[in-house]
């Protein structure tokens, strides 16, 4: 099972390369304020407010506001693309884990848990929680790598 998990993760990332491209493109949009903030504030002060032209300064601050608006839209789109990437991973992993758990439970010859036997009827419920944690972890890793790659 341990060797199968990396294959499932890489399979999820390779399944829909379009989602990875969407995440990259929207991450650039999300990082727009990081690229614009220094220049916009410098121009607003030097060319605008410092030169007694407040409308020029306000214009540069409006450019910065627009960059933040683009970043907000980009952040939303990144979350949607990330969800579209990790949800099929969760479904595939859950299917695999539940199948293996049920197979293991059915093939064990022990008596029912209700009579104090060795079958574990809560294994599927615990497995679904662990799969949810795996999905959250994959989404977090992708998100952190993405934010590092596009803002550093």
N, CA, C and O atoms as a GROMACS GRO file, in nm:
protein
  608
    1UNK      N    1   0.082  -0.119   0.000
    1UNK     CA    2   0.000   0.000   0.000
    1UNK      C    3   0.086   0.125   0.000
    1UNK      O    4   0.052   0.223  -0.067
    2UNK      N    5   0.198   0.125   0.074
    2UNK     CA    6   0.282   0.245   0.082
    2UNK      C    7   0.336   0.286  -0.053
    2UNK      O    8   0.348   0.406  -0.081
    3UNK      N    9   0.369   0.191  -0.137
    3UNK     CA   10   0.424   0.224  -0.269
    3UNK      C   11   0.316   0.277  -0.361
    3UNK      O   12   0.345   0.349  -0.457
    4UNK      N   13   0.192   0.243  -0.333
    4UNK     CA   14   0.082   0.286  -0.419
    4UNK      C   15   0.044   0.432  -0.395
    4UNK      O   16  -0.008   0.498  -0.486
    5UNK      N   17   0.068   0.483  -0.276
    5UNK     CA   18   0.026   0.619  -0.243
    5UNK      C   19   0.098   0.723  -0.330
    5UNK      O   20   0.031   0.810  -0.385
    6UNK      N   21   0.231   0.719  -0.344
    6UNK     CA   22   0.295   0.817  -0.434
    6UNK      C   23   0.239   0.810  -0.576
    6UNK      O   24   0.225   0.912  -0.643
    7UNK      N   25   0.209   0.690  -0.621
    7UNK     CA   26   0.152   0.676  -0.756
    7UNK      C   27   0.015   0.743  -0.764
    7UNK      O   28  -0.018   0.804  -0.865
    8UNK      N   29  -0.063   0.733  -0.658
    8UNK     CA   30  -0.194   0.797  -0.654
    8UNK      C   31  -0.178   0.949  -0.653
    8UNK      O   32  -0.252   1.020  -0.722
    9UNK      N   33  -0.082   1.000  -0.576
    9UNK     CA   34  -0.059   1.145  -0.569
    9UNK      C   35  -0.012   1.197  -0.705
    9UNK      O   36  -0.067   1.294  -0.757
   10UNK      N   37   0.090   1.133  -0.762
   10UNK     CA   38   0.139   1.178  -0.893
   10UNK      C   39   0.033   1.163  -1.000
   10UNK      O   40   0.023   1.244  -1.092
   11UNK      N   41  -0.046   1.058  -0.988
   11UNK     CA   42  -0.156   1.038  -1.084
   11UNK      C   43  -0.257   1.151  -1.075
   11UNK      O   44  -0.309   1.196  -1.177
   12UNK      N   45  -0.285   1.196  -0.952
   12UNK     CA   46  -0.379   1.307  -0.934
   12UNK      C   47  -0.324   1.436  -0.996
   12UNK      O   48  -0.399   1.515  -1.054
   13UNK      N   49  -0.194   1.457  -0.983
   13UNK     CA   50  -0.134   1.578  -1.039
   13UNK      C   51  -0.126   1.571  -1.192
   13UNK      O   52  -0.137   1.673  -1.260
   14UNK      N   53  -0.108   1.451  -1.245
   14UNK     CA   54  -0.097   1.435  -1.391
   14UNK      C   55  -0.232   1.416  -1.459
   14UNK      O   56  -0.241   1.429  -1.581
   15UNK      N   57  -0.334   1.386  -1.383
   15UNK     CA   58  -0.464   1.353  -1.441
   15UNK      C   59  -0.521   1.468  -1.523
   15UNK      O   60  -0.576   1.446  -1.631
   16UNK      N   61  -0.507   1.589  -1.473
   16UNK     CA   62  -0.563   1.704  -1.542
   16UNK      C   63  -0.460   1.817  -1.542
   16UNK      O   64  -0.467   1.906  -1.458
   17UNK      N   65  -0.366   1.814  -1.637
   17UNK     CA   66  -0.261   1.917  -1.640
   17UNK      C   67  -0.318   2.058  -1.658
   17UNK      O   68  -0.254   2.157  -1.622
   18UNK      N   69  -0.436   2.066  -1.716
   18UNK     CA   70  -0.500   2.196  -1.735
   18UNK      C   71  -0.523   2.266  -1.601
   18UNK      O   72  -0.514   2.388  -1.592
   19UNK      N   73  -0.554   2.188  -1.498
   19UNK     CA   74  -0.575   2.247  -1.364
   19UNK      C   75  -0.445   2.305  -1.310
   19UNK      O   76  -0.445   2.411  -1.246
   20UNK      N   77  -0.334   2.237  -1.334
   20UNK     CA   78  -0.205   2.290  -1.289
   20UNK      C   79  -0.173   2.420  -1.360
   20UNK      O   80  -0.119   2.512  -1.299
   21UNK      N   81  -0.204   2.427  -1.489
   21UNK     CA   82  -0.183   2.551  -1.564
   21UNK      C   83  -0.273   2.661  -1.510
   21UNK      O   84  -0.229   2.775  -1.494
   22UNK      N   85  -0.398   2.628  -1.481
   22UNK     CA   86  -0.489   2.728  -1.422
   22UNK      C   87  -0.436   2.779  -1.290
   22UNK      O   88  -0.438   2.899  -1.263
   23UNK      N   89  -0.387   2.688  -1.206
   23UNK     CA   90  -0.332   2.730  -1.077
   23UNK      C   91  -0.213   2.823  -1.099
   23UNK      O   92  -0.200   2.923  -1.028
   24UNK      N   93  -0.127   2.792  -1.195
   24UNK     CA   94  -0.011   2.876  -1.222
   24UNK      C   95  -0.052   3.014  -1.274
   24UNK      O   96   0.000   3.116  -1.229
   25UNK      N   97  -0.145   3.016  -1.369
   25UNK     CA   98  -0.187   3.145  -1.427
   25UNK      C   99  -0.255   3.232  -1.323
   25UNK      O  100  -0.225   3.351  -1.312
   26UNK      N  101  -0.347   3.174  -1.247
   26UNK     CA  102  -0.417   3.253  -1.146
   26UNK      C  103  -0.325   3.290  -1.030
   26UNK      O  104  -0.349   3.390  -0.962
   27UNK      N  105  -0.220   3.212  -1.007
   27UNK     CA  106  -0.123   3.248  -0.904
   27UNK      C  107  -0.045   3.373  -0.943
   27UNK      O  108  -0.012   3.455  -0.858
   28UNK      N  109  -0.016   3.386  -1.071
   28UNK     CA  110   0.050   3.508  -1.119
   28UNK      C  111  -0.041   3.628  -1.094
   28UNK      O  112   0.003   3.733  -1.048
   29UNK      N  113  -0.170   3.612  -1.126
   29UNK     CA  114  -0.266   3.720  -1.101
   29UNK      C  115  -0.276   3.750  -0.952
   29UNK      O  116  -0.287   3.866  -0.912
   30UNK      N  117  -0.273   3.647  -0.870
   30UNK     CA  118  -0.282   3.665  -0.726
   30UNK      C  119  -0.160   3.738  -0.671
   30UNK      O  120  -0.169   3.809  -0.570
   31UNK      N  121  -0.046   3.722  -0.736
   31UNK     CA  122   0.078   3.786  -0.690
   31UNK      C  123   0.093   3.927  -0.745
   31UNK      O  124   0.194   3.992  -0.717
   32UNK      N  125  -0.002   3.977  -0.821
   32UNK     CA  126   0.008   4.109  -0.883
   32UNK      C  127   0.043   4.221  -0.784
   32UNK      O  128   0.131   4.302  -0.814
   33UNK      N  129  -0.020   4.228  -0.668
   33UNK     CA  130   0.016   4.336  -0.575
   33UNK      C  131   0.163   4.332  -0.533
   33UNK      O  132   0.222   4.437  -0.508
   34UNK      N  133   0.220   4.215  -0.524
   34UNK     CA  134   0.362   4.205  -0.486
   34UNK      C  135   0.451   4.271  -0.590
   34UNK      O  136   0.556   4.327  -0.558
   35UNK      N  137   0.408   4.265  -0.716
   35UNK     CA  138   0.485   4.325  -0.823
   35UNK      C  139   0.457   4.475  -0.838
   35UNK      O  140   0.544   4.549  -0.884
   36UNK      N  141   0.339   4.518  -0.801
   36UNK     CA  142   0.295   4.655  -0.828
   36UNK      C  143   0.314   4.748  -0.709
   36UNK      O  144   0.333   4.868  -0.729
   37UNK      N  145   0.310   4.697  -0.588
   37UNK     CA  146   0.299   4.783  -0.470
   37UNK      C  147   0.414   4.884  -0.458
   37UNK      O  148   0.388   5.002  -0.435
   38UNK      N  149   0.535   4.841  -0.472
   38UNK     CA  150   0.648   4.933  -0.455
   38UNK      C  151   0.648   5.043  -0.560
   38UNK      O  152   0.667   5.160  -0.529
   39UNK      N  153   0.628   5.004  -0.684
   39UNK     CA  154   0.629   5.100  -0.794
   39UNK      C  155   0.510   5.197  -0.783
   39UNK      O  156   0.527   5.318  -0.801
   40UNK      N  157   0.394   5.147  -0.754
   40UNK     CA  158   0.274   5.231  -0.746
   40UNK      C  159   0.285   5.333  -0.633
   40UNK      O  160   0.250   5.449  -0.651
   41UNK      N  161   0.331   5.290  -0.519
   41UNK     CA  162   0.344   5.384  -0.406
   41UNK      C  163   0.453   5.486  -0.433
   41UNK      O  164   0.437   5.604  -0.403
   42UNK      N  165   0.565   5.442  -0.491
   42UNK     CA  166   0.672   5.536  -0.523
   42UNK      C  167   0.625   5.641  -0.623
   42UNK      O  168   0.652   5.760  -0.605
   43UNK      N  169   0.556   5.598  -0.727
   43UNK     CA  170   0.504   5.692  -0.828
   43UNK      C  171   0.398   5.783  -0.769
   43UNK      O  172   0.392   5.901  -0.803
   44UNK      N  173   0.313   5.729  -0.682
   44UNK     CA  174   0.209   5.811  -0.620
   44UNK      C  175   0.271   5.922  -0.536
   44UNK      O  176   0.222   6.035  -0.536
   45UNK      N  177   0.378   5.891  -0.466
   45UNK     CA  178   0.442   5.992  -0.382
   45UNK      C  179   0.525   6.088  -0.467
   45UNK      O  180   0.510   6.210  -0.454
   46UNK      N  181   0.612   6.036  -0.553
   46UNK     CA  182   0.703   6.121  -0.628
   46UNK      C  183   0.634   6.201  -0.738
   46UNK      O  184   0.650   6.323  -0.747
   47UNK      N  185   0.557   6.131  -0.822
   47UNK     CA  186   0.495   6.200  -0.936
   47UNK      C  187   0.363   6.266  -0.900
   47UNK      O  188   0.316   6.356  -0.969
   48UNK      N  189   0.303   6.219  -0.792
   48UNK     CA  190   0.171   6.269  -0.757
   48UNK      C  191   0.174   6.365  -0.639
   48UNK      O  192   0.185   6.486  -0.658
   49UNK      N  193   0.166   6.311  -0.521
   49UNK     CA  194   0.152   6.394  -0.401
   49UNK      C  195   0.273   6.483  -0.376
   49UNK      O  196   0.258   6.597  -0.334
   50UNK      N  197   0.392   6.433  -0.399
   50UNK     CA  198   0.513   6.512  -0.379
   50UNK      C  199   0.530   6.622  -0.482
   50UNK      O  200   0.596   6.722  -0.454
   51UNK      N  201   0.471   6.607  -0.599
   51UNK     CA  202   0.480   6.707  -0.706
   51UNK      C  203   0.355   6.795  -0.710
   51UNK      O  204   0.331   6.864  -0.809
   52UNK      N  205   0.277   6.793  -0.603
   52UNK     CA  206   0.154   6.873  -0.593
   52UNK      C  207   0.053   6.837  -0.702
   52UNK      O  208  -0.021   6.924  -0.749
   53UNK      N  209   0.051   6.711  -0.741
   53UNK     CA  210  -0.049   6.663  -0.837
   53UNK      C  211  -0.123   6.544  -0.773
   53UNK      O  212  -0.093   6.428  -0.800
   54UNK      N  213  -0.219   6.577  -0.688
   54UNK     CA  214  -0.286   6.471  -0.612
   54UNK      C  215  -0.362   6.373  -0.702
   54UNK      O  216  -0.375   6.256  -0.666
   55UNK      N  217  -0.412   6.417  -0.816
   55UNK     CA  218  -0.486   6.325  -0.903
   55UNK      C  219  -0.396   6.217  -0.962
   55UNK      O  220  -0.439   6.104  -0.984
   56UNK      N  221  -0.270   6.254  -0.989
   56UNK     CA  222  -0.174   6.153  -1.036
   56UNK      C  223  -0.146   6.052  -0.925
   56UNK      O  224  -0.142   5.932  -0.949
   57UNK      N  225  -0.128   6.103  -0.804
   57UNK     CA  226  -0.107   6.015  -0.688
   57UNK      C  227  -0.225   5.922  -0.666
   57UNK      O  228  -0.209   5.803  -0.640
   58UNK      N  229  -0.345   5.979  -0.677
   58UNK     CA  230  -0.465   5.896  -0.662
   58UNK      C  231  -0.475   5.793  -0.774
   58UNK      O  232  -0.522   5.681  -0.752
   59UNK      N  233  -0.434   5.829  -0.892
   59UNK     CA  234  -0.435   5.736  -1.005
   59UNK      C  235  -0.345   5.616  -0.978
   59UNK      O  236  -0.382   5.501  -1.004
   60UNK      N  237  -0.223   5.644  -0.926
   60UNK     CA  238  -0.133   5.534  -0.894
   60UNK      C  239  -0.188   5.447  -0.782
   60UNK      O  240  -0.171   5.325  -0.783
   61UNK      N  241  -0.254   5.508  -0.685
   61UNK     CA  242  -0.316   5.429  -0.579
   61UNK      C  243  -0.433   5.348  -0.634
   61UNK      O  244  -0.461   5.238  -0.585
   62UNK      N  245  -0.502   5.401  -0.734
   62UNK     CA  246  -0.609   5.325  -0.799
   62UNK      C  247  -0.552   5.204  -0.874
   62UNK      O  248  -0.613   5.098  -0.876
   63UNK      N  249  -0.434   5.222  -0.934
   63UNK     CA  250  -0.368   5.108  -0.999
   63UNK      C  251  -0.339   5.000  -0.896
   63UNK      O  252  -0.359   4.881  -0.922
   64UNK      N  253  -0.291   5.041  -0.779
   64UNK     CA  254  -0.265   4.946  -0.672
   64UNK      C  255  -0.394   4.878  -0.627
   64UNK      O  256  -0.396   4.757  -0.603
   65UNK      N  257  -0.502   4.954  -0.614
   65UNK     CA  258  -0.631   4.896  -0.580
   65UNK      C  259  -0.678   4.796  -0.684
   65UNK      O  260  -0.734   4.692  -0.650
   66UNK      N  261  -0.656   4.828  -0.810
   66UNK     CA  262  -0.691   4.735  -0.917
   66UNK      C  263  -0.610   4.606  -0.908
   66UNK      O  264  -0.662   4.498  -0.934
   67UNK      N  265  -0.483   4.619  -0.872
   67UNK     CA  266  -0.399   4.500  -0.855
   67UNK      C  267  -0.453   4.412  -0.742
   67UNK      O  268  -0.451   4.290  -0.752
   68UNK      N  269  -0.500   4.474  -0.636
   68UNK     CA  270  -0.558   4.396  -0.526
   68UNK      C  271  -0.687   4.329  -0.568
   68UNK      O  272  -0.716   4.218  -0.525
   69UNK      N  273  -0.765   4.395  -0.653
   69UNK     CA  274  -0.888   4.335  -0.703
   69UNK      C  275  -0.855   4.213  -0.791
   69UNK      O  276  -0.918   4.108  -0.778
   70UNK      N  277  -0.757   4.228  -0.879
   70UNK     CA  278  -0.713   4.115  -0.962
   70UNK      C  279  -0.662   4.001  -0.872
   70UNK      O  280  -0.687   3.884  -0.900
   71UNK      N  281  -0.590   4.036  -0.765
   71UNK     CA  282  -0.539   3.934  -0.673
   71UNK      C  283  -0.653   3.860  -0.604
   71UNK      O  284  -0.645   3.739  -0.584
   72UNK      N  285  -0.757   3.931  -0.567
   72UNK     CA  286  -0.871   3.865  -0.502
   72UNK      C  287  -0.940   3.767  -0.597
   72UNK      O  288  -0.977   3.657  -0.557
   73UNK      N  289  -0.957   3.809  -0.721
   73UNK     CA  290  -1.017   3.719  -0.820
   73UNK      C  291  -0.924   3.600  -0.844
   73UNK      O  292  -0.970   3.486  -0.855
   74UNK      N  293  -0.795   3.626  -0.852
   74UNK     CA  294  -0.698   3.519  -0.871
   74UNK      C  295  -0.699   3.420  -0.755
   74UNK      O  296  -0.690   3.299  -0.777
   75UNK      N  297  -0.709   3.470  -0.633
   75UNK     CA  298  -0.713   3.382  -0.515
   75UNK      C  299  -0.836   3.291  -0.520
   75UNK      O  300  -0.827   3.173  -0.489
   76UNK      N  301  -0.949   3.347  -0.560
   76UNK     CA  302  -1.071   3.267  -0.571
   76UNK      C  303  -1.053   3.156  -0.676
   76UNK      O  304  -1.088   3.041  -0.653
   77UNK      N  305  -0.998   3.193  -0.790
   77UNK     CA  306  -0.980   3.096  -0.898
   77UNK      C  307  -0.878   2.988  -0.861
   77UNK      O  308  -0.893   2.872  -0.902
   78UNK      N  309  -0.777   3.025  -0.785
   78UNK     CA  310  -0.678   2.927  -0.739
   78UNK      C  311  -0.744   2.824  -0.649
   78UNK      O  312  -0.720   2.704  -0.662
   79UNK      N  313  -0.829   2.870  -0.558
   79UNK     CA  314  -0.898   2.778  -0.467
   79UNK      C  315  -0.988   2.683  -0.545
   79UNK      O  316  -0.993   2.564  -0.516
   80UNK      N  317  -1.059   2.735  -0.645
   80UNK     CA  318  -1.147   2.651  -0.725
   80UNK      C  319  -1.067   2.547  -0.805
   80UNK      O  320  -1.106   2.430  -0.813
   81UNK      N  321  -0.957   2.590  -0.865
   81UNK     CA  322  -0.874   2.496  -0.942
   81UNK      C  323  -0.808   2.393  -0.850
   81UNK      O  324  -0.795   2.276  -0.887
   82UNK      N  325  -0.767   2.436  -0.733
   82UNK     CA  326  -0.707   2.345  -0.636
   82UNK      C  327  -0.808   2.239  -0.590
   82UNK      O  328  -0.776   2.121  -0.578
   83UNK      N  329  -0.930   2.284  -0.566
   83UNK     CA  330  -1.035   2.188  -0.527
   83UNK      C  331  -1.064   2.089  -0.639
   83UNK      O  332  -1.084   1.970  -0.614
   84UNK      N  333  -1.064   2.138  -0.762
   84UNK     CA  334  -1.088   2.049  -0.876
   84UNK      C  335  -0.974   1.950  -0.894
   84UNK      O  336  -0.992   1.844  -0.955
   85UNK      N  337  -0.858   1.982  -0.843
   85UNK     CA  338  -0.743   1.893  -0.852
   85UNK      C  339  -0.742   1.789  -0.740
   85UNK      O  340  -0.712   1.672  -0.765
   86UNK      N  341  -0.774   1.830  -0.618
   86UNK     CA  342  -0.761   1.738  -0.504
   86UNK      C  343  -0.885   1.654  -0.478
   86UNK      O  344  -0.875   1.548  -0.417
   87UNK      N  345  -1.001   1.697  -0.522
   87UNK     CA  346  -1.121   1.616  -0.498
   87UNK      C  347  -1.117   1.482  -0.572
   87UNK      O  348  -1.151   1.380  -0.511
   88UNK      N  349  -1.077   1.476  -0.700
   88UNK     CA  350  -1.064   1.344  -0.762
   88UNK      C  351  -0.958   1.257  -0.693
   88UNK      O  352  -0.972   1.135  -0.688
   89UNK      N  353  -0.853   1.320  -0.640
   89UNK     CA  354  -0.752   1.247  -0.562
   89UNK      C  355  -0.818   1.183  -0.440
   89UNK      O  356  -0.794   1.066  -0.411
   90UNK      N  357  -0.899   1.261  -0.370
   90UNK     CA  358  -0.969   1.209  -0.252
   90UNK      C  359  -1.061   1.093  -0.290
   90UNK      O  360  -1.063   0.990  -0.223
   91UNK      N  361  -1.135   1.110  -0.398
   91UNK     CA  362  -1.227   1.004  -0.441
   91UNK      C  363  -1.152   0.875  -0.474
   91UNK      O  364  -1.193   0.767  -0.434
   92UNK      N  365  -1.042   0.888  -0.548
   92UNK     CA  366  -0.965   0.770  -0.586
   92UNK      C  367  -0.901   0.704  -0.464
   92UNK      O  368  -0.903   0.582  -0.451
   93UNK      N  369  -0.845   0.785  -0.376
   93UNK     CA  370  -0.782   0.730  -0.256
   93UNK      C  371  -0.886   0.665  -0.166
   93UNK      O  372  -0.861   0.557  -0.112
   94UNK      N  373  -1.000   0.727  -0.149
   94UNK     CA  374  -1.105   0.671  -0.066
   94UNK      C  375  -1.154   0.538  -0.123
   94UNK      O  376  -1.174   0.441  -0.049
   95UNK      N  377  -1.174   0.534  -0.252
   95UNK     CA  378  -1.216   0.409  -0.316
   95UNK      C  379  -1.114   0.298  -0.290
   95UNK      O  380  -1.150   0.186  -0.256
   96UNK      N  381  -0.988   0.332  -0.306
   96UNK     CA  382  -0.881   0.234  -0.286
   96UNK      C  383  -0.876   0.187  -0.139
   96UNK      O  384  -0.865   0.067  -0.113
   97UNK      N  385  -0.884   0.279  -0.046
   97UNK     CA  386  -0.873   0.245   0.096
   97UNK      C  387  -0.994   0.164   0.142
   97UNK      O  388  -0.979   0.065   0.213
   98UNK      N  389  -1.113   0.206   0.101
   98UNK     CA  390  -1.234   0.133   0.143
   98UNK      C  391  -1.234  -0.008   0.083
   98UNK      O  392  -1.267  -0.104   0.151
   99UNK      N  393  -1.197  -0.019  -0.045
   99UNK     CA  394  -1.189  -0.152  -0.106
   99UNK      C  395  -1.092  -0.242  -0.030
   99UNK      O  396  -1.124  -0.357   0.000
  100UNK      N  397  -0.974  -0.190   0.001
  100UNK     CA  398  -0.874  -0.269   0.073
  100UNK      C  399  -0.922  -0.304   0.213
  100UNK      O  400  -0.900  -0.415   0.261
  101UNK      N  401  -0.987  -0.209   0.281
  101UNK     CA  402  -1.036  -0.234   0.416
  101UNK      C  403  -1.145  -0.340   0.417
  101UNK      O  404  -1.144  -0.431   0.500
  102UNK      N  405  -1.239  -0.327   0.325
  102UNK     CA  406  -1.347  -0.426   0.318
  102UNK      C  407  -1.295  -0.563   0.276
  102UNK      O  408  -1.341  -0.665   0.327
  103UNK      N  409  -1.201  -0.565   0.187
  103UNK     CA  410  -1.141  -0.693   0.146
  103UNK      C  411  -1.070  -0.759   0.264
  103UNK      O  412  -1.084  -0.879   0.286
  104UNK      N  413  -0.996  -0.681   0.339
  104UNK     CA  414  -0.925  -0.734   0.455
  104UNK      C  415  -1.024  -0.784   0.560
  104UNK      O  416  -1.004  -0.889   0.621
  105UNK      N  417  -1.133  -0.707   0.581
  105UNK     CA  418  -1.233  -0.748   0.680
  105UNK      C  419  -1.306  -0.874   0.636
  105UNK      O  420  -1.335  -0.962   0.718
  106UNK      N  421  -1.337  -0.884   0.506
  106UNK     CA  422  -1.410  -1.000   0.456
  106UNK      C  423  -1.322  -1.126   0.454
  106UNK      O  424  -1.373  -1.237   0.470
  107UNK      N  425  -1.194  -1.108   0.434
  107UNK     CA  426  -1.107  -1.225   0.424
  107UNK      C  427  -1.058  -1.274   0.559
  107UNK      O  428  -1.004  -1.384   0.569
  108UNK      N  429  -1.076  -1.194   0.664
  108UNK     CA  430  -1.035  -1.243   0.796
  108UNK      C  431  -1.142  -1.339   0.846
  108UNK      O  432  -1.261  -1.311   0.836
  109UNK      N  433  -1.101  -1.449   0.896
  109UNK     CA  434  -1.194  -1.554   0.937
  109UNK      C  435  -1.242  -1.540   1.079
  109UNK      O  436  -1.300  -1.634   1.133
  110UNK      N  437  -1.218  -1.425   1.142
  110UNK     CA  438  -1.254  -1.410   1.282
  110UNK      C  439  -1.402  -1.382   1.300
  110UNK      O  440  -1.468  -1.336   1.206
  111UNK      N  441  -1.457  -1.407   1.417
  111UNK     CA  442  -1.598  -1.383   1.441
  111UNK      C  443  -1.632  -1.234   1.443
  111UNK      O  444  -1.542  -1.150   1.439
  112UNK      N  445  -1.759  -1.202   1.450
  112UNK     CA  446  -1.805  -1.063   1.450
  112UNK      C  447  -1.754  -0.987   1.572
  112UNK      O  448  -1.729  -1.045   1.677
  113UNK      N  449  -1.740  -0.855   1.554
  113UNK     CA  450  -1.696  -0.770   1.664
  113UNK      C  451  -1.801  -0.765   1.774
  113UNK      O  452  -1.768  -0.743   1.890
  114UNK      N  453  -1.928  -0.786   1.738
  114UNK     CA  454  -2.035  -0.781   1.837
  114UNK      C  455  -2.021  -0.890   1.943
  114UNK      O  456  -2.075  -0.877   2.052
  115UNK      N  457  -1.951  -0.994   1.911
  115UNK     CA  458  -1.933  -1.103   2.008
  115UNK      C  459  -1.794  -1.099   2.069
  115UNK      O  460  -1.748  -1.197   2.129
  116UNK      N  461  -1.727  -0.984   2.053
  116UNK     CA  462  -1.593  -0.972   2.110
  116UNK      C  463  -1.484  -1.023   2.019
  116UNK      O  464  -1.371  -1.045   2.064
  117UNK      N  465  -1.516  -1.043   1.892
  117UNK     CA  466  -1.420  -1.098   1.797
  117UNK      C  467  -1.326  -0.993   1.744
  117UNK      O  468  -1.322  -0.881   1.794
  118UNK      N  469  -1.251  -1.029   1.641
  118UNK     CA  470  -1.146  -0.944   1.590
  118UNK      C  471  -1.183  -0.853   1.475
  118UNK      O  472  -1.102  -0.769   1.437
  119UNK      N  473  -1.303  -0.863   1.418
  119UNK     CA  474  -1.339  -0.774   1.308
  119UNK      C  475  -1.358  -0.632   1.357
  119UNK      O  476  -1.414  -0.608   1.464
  120UNK      N  477  -1.309  -0.540   1.278
  120UNK     CA  478  -1.317  -0.399   1.315
  120UNK      C  479  -1.413  -0.328   1.221
  120UNK      O  480  -1.377  -0.296   1.108
  121UNK      N  481  -1.535  -0.305   1.267
  121UNK     CA  482  -1.637  -0.244   1.182
  121UNK      C  483  -1.622  -0.092   1.174
  121UNK      O  484  -1.692  -0.027   1.096
  122UNK      N  485  -1.534  -0.036   1.251
  122UNK     CA  486  -1.513   0.109   1.246
  122UNK      C  487  -1.397   0.147   1.155
  122UNK      O  488  -1.365   0.265   1.141
  123UNK      N  489  -1.334   0.049   1.095
  123UNK     CA  490  -1.215   0.075   1.013
  123UNK      C  491  -1.247   0.164   0.894
  123UNK      O  492  -1.168   0.251   0.859
  124UNK      N  493  -1.362   0.145   0.829
  124UNK     CA  494  -1.398   0.227   0.714
  124UNK      C  495  -1.420   0.371   0.757
  124UNK      O  496  -1.376   0.463   0.688
  125UNK      N  497  -1.486   0.392   0.870
  125UNK     CA  498  -1.509   0.529   0.918
  125UNK      C  499  -1.377   0.599   0.949
  125UNK      O  500  -1.359   0.715   0.914
  126UNK      N  501  -1.286   0.528   1.014
  126UNK     CA  502  -1.155   0.588   1.042
  126UNK      C  503  -1.080   0.615   0.914
  126UNK      O  504  -1.009   0.715   0.902
  127UNK      N  505  -1.094   0.526   0.818
  127UNK     CA  506  -1.025   0.542   0.690
  127UNK      C  507  -1.072   0.666   0.617
  127UNK      O  508  -0.992   0.738   0.557
  128UNK      N  509  -1.202   0.692   0.621
  128UNK     CA  510  -1.252   0.812   0.551
  128UNK      C  511  -1.197   0.938   0.615
  128UNK      O  512  -1.165   1.034   0.544
  129UNK      N  513  -1.184   0.940   0.747
  129UNK     CA  514  -1.124   1.056   0.813
  129UNK      C  515  -0.979   1.072   0.770
  129UNK      O  516  -0.935   1.184   0.743
  130UNK      N  517  -0.906   0.964   0.763
  130UNK     CA  518  -0.766   0.971   0.723
  130UNK      C  519  -0.751   1.014   0.578
  130UNK      O  520  -0.657   1.085   0.543
  131UNK      N  521  -0.844   0.973   0.492
  131UNK     CA  522  -0.840   1.015   0.352
  131UNK      C  523  -0.868   1.165   0.343
  131UNK      O  524  -0.805   1.235   0.263
  132UNK      N  525  -0.961   1.215   0.424
  132UNK     CA  526  -0.988   1.360   0.426
  132UNK      C  527  -0.862   1.436   0.469
  132UNK      O  528  -0.831   1.542   0.414
  133UNK      N  529  -0.792   1.382   0.567
  133UNK     CA  530  -0.667   1.446   0.611
  133UNK      C  531  -0.562   1.442   0.500
  133UNK      O  532  -0.486   1.538   0.483
  134UNK      N  533  -0.556   1.332   0.426
  134UNK     CA  534  -0.462   1.323   0.314
  134UNK      C  535  -0.496   1.425   0.206
  134UNK      O  536  -0.407   1.488   0.149
  135UNK      N  537  -0.626   1.441   0.178
  135UNK     CA  538  -0.667   1.540   0.079
  135UNK      C  539  -0.629   1.681   0.124
  135UNK      O  540  -0.575   1.760   0.046
  136UNK      N  541  -0.658   1.712   0.250
  136UNK     CA  542  -0.622   1.844   0.304
  136UNK      C  543  -0.472   1.866   0.299
  136UNK      O  544  -0.426   1.977   0.269
  137UNK      N  545  -0.396   1.762   0.329
  137UNK     CA  546  -0.250   1.773   0.326
  137UNK      C  547  -0.199   1.798   0.185
  137UNK      O  548  -0.111   1.882   0.164
  138UNK      N  549  -0.254   1.726   0.088
  138UNK     CA  550  -0.213   1.748  -0.051
  138UNK      C  551  -0.245   1.890  -0.095
  138UNK      O  552  -0.163   1.956  -0.158
  139UNK      N  553  -0.364   1.937  -0.063
  139UNK     CA  554  -0.403   2.074  -0.099
  139UNK      C  555  -0.311   2.176  -0.031
  139UNK      O  556  -0.274   2.276  -0.092
  140UNK      N  557  -0.276   2.150   0.093
  140UNK     CA  558  -0.187   2.243   0.165
  140UNK      C  559  -0.048   2.246   0.104
  140UNK      O  560   0.012   2.353   0.089
  141UNK      N  561   0.005   2.130   0.070
  141UNK     CA  562   0.138   2.125   0.009
  141UNK      C  563   0.138   2.198  -0.125
  141UNK      O  564   0.228   2.277  -0.153
  142UNK      N  565   0.038   2.172  -0.207
  142UNK     CA  566   0.030   2.240  -0.337
  142UNK      C  567   0.019   2.390  -0.316
  142UNK      O  568   0.083   2.468  -0.387
  143UNK      N  569  -0.062   2.431  -0.221
  143UNK     CA  570  -0.083   2.574  -0.195
  143UNK      C  571   0.045   2.642  -0.146
  143UNK      O  572   0.077   2.753  -0.190
  144UNK      N  573   0.116   2.578  -0.057
  144UNK     CA  574   0.239   2.638  -0.005
  144UNK      C  575   0.346   2.644  -0.112
  144UNK      O  576   0.414   2.746  -0.126
  145UNK      N  577   0.363   2.537  -0.189
  145UNK     CA  578   0.461   2.538  -0.298
  145UNK      C  579   0.425   2.645  -0.399
  145UNK      O  580   0.513   2.717  -0.448
  146UNK      N  581   0.298   2.656  -0.430
  146UNK     CA  582   0.250   2.757  -0.526
  146UNK      C  583   0.277   2.897  -0.475
  146UNK      O  584   0.330   2.980  -0.549
  147UNK      N  585   0.242   2.926  -0.351
  147UNK     CA  586   0.263   3.060  -0.299
  147UNK      C  587   0.412   3.093  -0.291
  147UNK      O  588   0.452   3.206  -0.317
  148UNK      N  589   0.494   2.996  -0.256
  148UNK     CA  590   0.639   3.018  -0.252
  148UNK      C  591   0.693   3.044  -0.392
  148UNK      O  592   0.773   3.136  -0.413
  149UNK      N  593   0.650   2.965  -0.488
  149UNK     CA  594   0.702   2.976  -0.624
  149UNK      C  595   0.663   3.108  -0.690
  149UNK      O  596   0.739   3.161  -0.772
  150UNK      N  597   0.547   3.161  -0.657
  150UNK     CA  598   0.499   3.279  -0.728
  150UNK      C  599   0.518   3.410  -0.653
  150UNK      O  600   0.489   3.517  -0.708
  151UNK      N  601   0.566   3.406  -0.530
  151UNK     CA  602   0.587   3.532  -0.459
  151UNK      C  603   0.730   3.554  -0.416
  151UNK      O  604   0.765   3.662  -0.369
  152UNK      N  605   0.815   3.454  -0.432
  152UNK     CA  606   0.955   3.472  -0.390
  152UNK      C  607   1.038   3.510  -0.511
  152UNK      O  608   1.158   3.530  -0.499
   0.00000   0.00000   0.00000
